[in-house]
Amino acid sequence: MKGVAHIASVRRWSGFLLFALVGVIFGFIISSNTNFLNIAQSQPQGEVQLARSTAPRASIYPINANGESPFVAVVEQIRDAVVNIRAERIEKLTPYQQRWMKFWGYPPNDQTEVSMGTGFFFREDGYILTNHHVIAGAKEITVTLADYRQVKAQLMGEDASTDLAVLKVSGGGFPAIELGDSDSIKVGEWVIAIGNPFPSQGLDRTVTVGVISAKGRRGLNFGDDSPEYQDYIQTDAAINPGNSGGPLVDLDGYLVGINSAIATSTGQSAGIGFAIPANLVRSILPDLVKGTKIERGWLGVVLNNLDPIQAEANGLPNARGVFLREVRPDSPASEGGLESGDIITKFNETQVDDQDHFRYLVAGAKSGATVKMQVYRKGRPMLLNVTLGDREQGLSQEIPSQQTPRQSGSPEEPSVDTWFGMAVETATEQLAEQYGVEFHAGVMVTYVQPGSQADIEGVTPGTILFEIDHQSVLNKELFYNLKGTLSGRTKAIALIGYDIRGNIKYFAIKPS
């Protein structure tokens, strides 16, 4: 698989197309904005959006009691709400492109790029939902309706962080698709995708069907176009070029998602499509309609995914949750009582899966909202109420904590006792200076055996440990006393210290 790509919009050059086709043998296309490997440019773009009805559902059969496909009535109900979107952009030529234009006798003017995508009415008074990447940077947007009328559209609001946009056309009485509840839809349920990429070629309102393959897909890499907040629904309904921004609906005709991307090695559908869930759309839709700032929550923490050894060391049954590697001073997290080393497993009763999921949950809450978090601190559970700050304001005030590593010493292998493959000395200012690190009370790691448990976990010479198994370790005698005390331990052991950059570091080592 080559990767994950937006597929809904199809782009083309006007005027310069023939020249570009000739120039490809000289490498012009490779250097221009028609790079077919770039999902934000000539590569077809797309998105999937899912929705779910809250009404009780009857059993679904491929053929209903009248011998008719259950998809027919749904398609007839919603297809006229699906529109084609034509977005025009001005693409500035690079100096290299300008030179080739002159070489071939063409004026080196900026070019108009046209992309085709899909959208749909979600309100009868002319409001349309689509993907942000379909209309990004457009100077003019034209919508083709079900009756083939072409009307100009106004961009009301856009959000690159979720790949969503709202357009508005004049008029009223348009057929509209109602948003459903994407949280309640289940893996295996039937869904219908409709795209409207090429009405001028008679390929308007194309219908494909499939099932929900998975939910909660996050961390997908679209390259530069990757939305920051992801919670995709995966479907095997074919998402074809030009389908970006089109609806994904259930068998009651409710929107469950907006078609957005596919995983493919060819640029065509391979049965792995992704849709932005309807509930994510609903959460920011009022701001998109009004064109106002989208407020997102902010904590002020640095996260790590929780691994199984850390989970075991803190008495957790599994590795679902996030590990707070750092809590920024004077941040909402700090003021709410969170500390470095805490493990968060629930956010407002929602089980936290990993750091991508946690960021999504925090950003989905409004700034100023107070949220309840289930926290494990040194193996003990607690509940904290934390009031979120404003993400935009918080990020503007953040100062990166990571500093350039200082040169540490490289002592020879010691003849003294080791534990987990590391030897230590009581930390002193002189020893810290020798290793080029900031002094902290604890024990200085002076040697790490290559391939040992400490080495695998990332402990290095110059690390200063100050806590092991939730107990303070301020000198090497306490370190080696704990070695004896925990000699029969089979459960993972938590260690906390400062790395050579001066940042607090958390380790979890499982005795062999």
CORVENWO-V170929 format. One record per pair of residues at least 24 apart in sequence whose C-alpha atoms are under 6 Angstrom apart, sorted by sequence separation. I is the first residue (numbers start at 1). J is the second residue. D is the distance in Angstrom with one decimal. If there is no record, write none. Layout:
i:j:d
I:J:D
I:J:D
This chain:
i:j:d
89:113:5.1
188:212:5.1
211:235:5.7
302:326:4.9
321:345:4.4
348:372:4.9
423:447:5.2
442:466:4.4
469:493:5.5
88:113:5.7
187:212:4.8
301:326:5.6
422:447:5.4
469:494:5.0
88:114:4.6
187:213:5.7
210:236:5.3
301:327:4.6
347:373:4.8
409:435:4.6
422:448:4.4
468:494:5.8
87:114:5.6
187:214:5.7
210:237:4.0
301:328:5.8
346:373:5.5
408:435:4.3
421:448:5.7
435:462:5.7
468:495:4.4
87:115:5.3
132:160:6.0
209:237:4.8
300:328:5.4
346:374:4.9
408:436:5.1
421:449:5.0
467:495:5.7
86:115:5.8
208:237:5.8
240:269:5.7
345:374:5.7
407:436:5.7
467:496:5.1
86:116:4.8
208:238:5.8
239:269:5.6
344:374:5.8
406:436:5.8
11:42:5.2
85:116:5.7
132:163:4.6
238:269:5.6
300:331:5.3
321:352:5.0
344:375:4.5
421:452:5.1
442:473:5.8
465:496:5.8
466:497:5.4
85:117:5.1
131:163:5.3
132:164:4.6
321:353:5.3
322:354:5.7
343:375:5.5
442:474:4.0
443:475:5.4
465:497:3.9
6:39:5.8
84:117:6.0
85:118:5.4
131:164:4.5
132:165:4.9
238:271:5.9
299:332:5.2
320:353:4.8
321:354:5.4
322:355:5.7
343:376:5.0
420:453:5.4
421:454:5.9
441:474:6.0
442:475:5.8
443:476:5.9
464:497:5.2
5:39:5.7
10:44:4.6
84:118:4.8
131:165:5.5
299:333:5.0
342:376:5.8
420:454:5.5
464:498:5.1
9:44:5.2
83:118:5.9
130:165:5.4
236:271:4.2
342:377:5.0
463:498:5.7
8:44:5.8
9:45:4.1
83:119:5.3
129:165:6.0
236:272:5.3
463:499:4.7
7:44:4.2
8:45:3.4
9:46:5.8
82:119:5.9
83:120:5.5
129:166:4.8
463:500:5.7
7:45:2.5
8:46:2.5
82:120:4.3
128:166:5.5
235:273:5.2
462:500:5.7
6:45:4.0
7:46:3.3
8:47:5.8
81:120:5.4
128:167:5.0
234:273:5.5
6:46:4.6
81:121:5.3
127:167:5.8
234:274:4.6
127:168:4.6
233:274:5.5
126:168:5.4
232:274:5.7
233:275:5.1
126:169:5.0
232:275:5.3
232:276:5.2
197:242:4.4
126:172:5.9
125:172:4.3
87:135:5.7
124:172:5.8
195:243:4.4
89:138:4.6
124:173:5.1
305:354:5.6
426:475:4.5
88:138:5.2
89:139:5.5
124:174:4.5
305:355:5.6
336:386:4.5
426:476:5.1
87:138:5.5
88:139:5.9
124:175:5.9
195:246:5.3
425:476:5.4
88:140:5.3
124:176:5.6
194:246:5.9
87:140:5.9
123:176:5.4
194:247:5.9
87:141:4.6
122:176:4.7
193:247:5.9
86:141:5.7
121:176:4.8
122:177:4.9
193:248:4.5
86:142:5.1
192:248:5.5
332:388:5.7
85:142:5.9
192:249:5.3
332:389:5.9
85:143:4.8
191:249:5.5
84:143:5.6
191:250:4.7
84:144:5.0
83:144:5.8
83:145:5.2
437:500:5.7
163:227:6.0
315:379:5.6
162:227:5.3
297:362:5.4
314:379:4.2
80:146:5.2
161:227:4.8
297:363:4.7
161:228:4.8
162:229:5.5
296:363:4.6
161:229:5.9
297:365:5.3
297:366:5.1
296:366:5.1
297:367:4.4
295:366:5.7
296:367:5.7
180:254:5.0
182:256:5.0
179:254:5.6
180:255:5.1
178:254:5.5
179:255:4.6
180:256:5.6
118:195:5.9
118:196:5.3
117:197:5.4
116:197:5.9
299:388:5.8
298:388:5.5
297:388:5.4
298:389:4.9
297:389:5.6
298:390:5.4
378:470:5.9
297:390:5.3
298:391:4.4
81:175:5.0
297:391:5.4
81:176:5.3
182:277:5.7
296:391:5.5
182:278:5.4
405:501:5.1
182:279:5.7
14:112:5.9
403:501:5.9
13:113:4.8
12:113:5.9
12:114:5.3
11:114:5.3
11:115:3.9
10:115:5.1
9:115:5.8
10:116:4.9
9:116:4.9
9:117:4.3
8:117:5.5
84:196:5.1
83:196:5.9
84:197:5.8
131:245:4.7
130:245:4.0
166:288:6.0
9:134:5.7
117:242:4.6
118:243:5.4
116:242:5.9
117:243:5.9
118:244:5.5
119:245:4.9
53:180:4.5
117:244:5.5
118:245:4.8
119:246:5.0
51:179:5.9
52:180:4.0
53:181:5.4
118:246:5.0
51:180:4.4
52:181:4.0
51:181:5.3
52:182:4.6
51:182:4.4
157:288:4.3
229:360:5.6
50:182:6.0
52:185:5.5
156:289:5.9
157:291:4.3
156:291:5.3
74:253:5.4
313:492:4.6
312:492:5.7
313:493:5.1
313:494:5.5
309:492:5.8
44:241:4.9
46:243:5.2
47:244:4.2
46:244:3.1
47:245:5.4
49:247:5.9
50:248:5.1
51:249:5.9
310:508:5.2
45:244:5.8
49:248:5.3
309:508:5.8
53:254:5.7
52:254:5.8
51:254:5.8
51:255:3.7
52:256:4.7
50:255:5.7
51:256:1.3
50:256:2.6
51:257:4.8
49:256:5.9
50:257:2.0
49:257:2.1
50:258:5.6
48:257:5.6
49:258:2.1
48:258:3.9
49:259:4.5
47:258:5.8
48:259:1.6
47:259:3.1
48:260:4.0
47:260:1.1
46:260:4.3
47:261:4.4
46:261:4.7
5:222:5.5
4:222:5.6
50:275:5.8
48:274:5.0
49:275:3.8
48:275:2.9
49:276:4.1
50:277:4.5
51:278:4.7
47:275:5.5
48:276:5.6
49:277:5.1
50:278:5.3
10:242:5.3
8:241:5.2
9:242:4.3
7:241:5.3
8:242:4.0
8:243:4.1
9:244:5.7
8:244:2.9
7:261:5.4
6:261:4.1
5:261:5.5
5:262:5.5
4:262:5.7
4:263:4.2
3:263:5.7
1:264:5.8
2:265:4.4
1:265:4.9
